[in-house]
Amino acid sequence: MAPDSLPAALDYPLEPPLADGSVVEVAPGILWARMPMPMSLDHINVYLLRADDGWTLVDTGLNTEAVRRLWLHIAATHLEGLPVKAVLCTHYHYDHAGLAHWLTGHFKVPLYMTHGEYYMLRMASLPPSDPMPDAHRDFFTRAGMPDAVMAPMMEALHADPFLAPAPLAFRRLRGGDVLEIGARRWRVVIGEGHSPEHACLYCEDDRILVAGDQLLPRISSNVAVTCVEPEANPLQLWLESLDRLDELAADTLVLPSHQRVYRGLHARVQQLREHHAREFDKVGAYVRENPDCTAFEAMMCMFPKLRSPMDHLLGLGEAIAHLSWLRYAGTIRRVLDDDGRYTFSIMK
Ligand SMILES: [Zn+2]
């Protein structure tokens, strides 16, 4: 995810809760809590939806002892004597679903996810293959990633401290499903590009959107090509998802997974479109000025200040996503050179 310096056309009506087990009531029967994350993005928002017979938890936080303690504190303090009834994860990323296994086991409740996200969660619960399979190594080699960068990146993946088991059963959410939780009806709106089948929840009557990572107010979500699906065009899927979200009501209260609850959905959609348009221009100009460049070189131009091995993984995936979008749009072309690397040039 990259910080963006766009002017704030958004309205933030609420002070956020601290990541200490306190909650803020966003609307009657909707609580907002924060879970800490030991990284530069230092928190994730989680939401609790009340029905007469119990609560649905939306997203879980990371698989850490601190977050488990906070959930126990919240359950003991803020649930008005009602039980936890269900856990719903917007998508499989480990800040969102890392405690799905523990929460569903502890409270003996079902997990709700889309099919695409659930199976990604199952995959993500397995340690990465060691050594890296050839098909995956080829992806990084073709991208022009030097071995000196690839080796520490693989080490970082293997040393992932947040690897969590996945629940072995789930209840499937599909786009268009309507969930009745208390007095509210929530329609499942699918987003793609950041993850394969990301569930947002939209309450039409109250104009509230539980947005997950689809519409963050101040950062653009990571949209990346990965070694598992090297020919994907996730930015096209992401931009089409923005179009779908743009159809929701202008005064929708957006409950994002990071940063603050806000109004200004249409302005935010437009900012994100413009952000990617600028990135397409930047990457396109780089390719024009540097014919036969690799994705790794384009990444260094897009993100000159990458630090950690994980930054390289995310940054490379984002650079390839922009190159792929330009390639599928017919703006640039790609050839495999004699060293087994893809190089990019502007279409004449
Ligand atoms: Zn995510």
Boltz pocket constraint, residues with backbone or C-beta under 6 A from the ligand:
constraints:
  - pocket:
      binder: B
      contacts: [[A, 91], [A, 93], [A, 96], [A, 194], [A, 195], [A, 213]]
      max_distance: 6.0
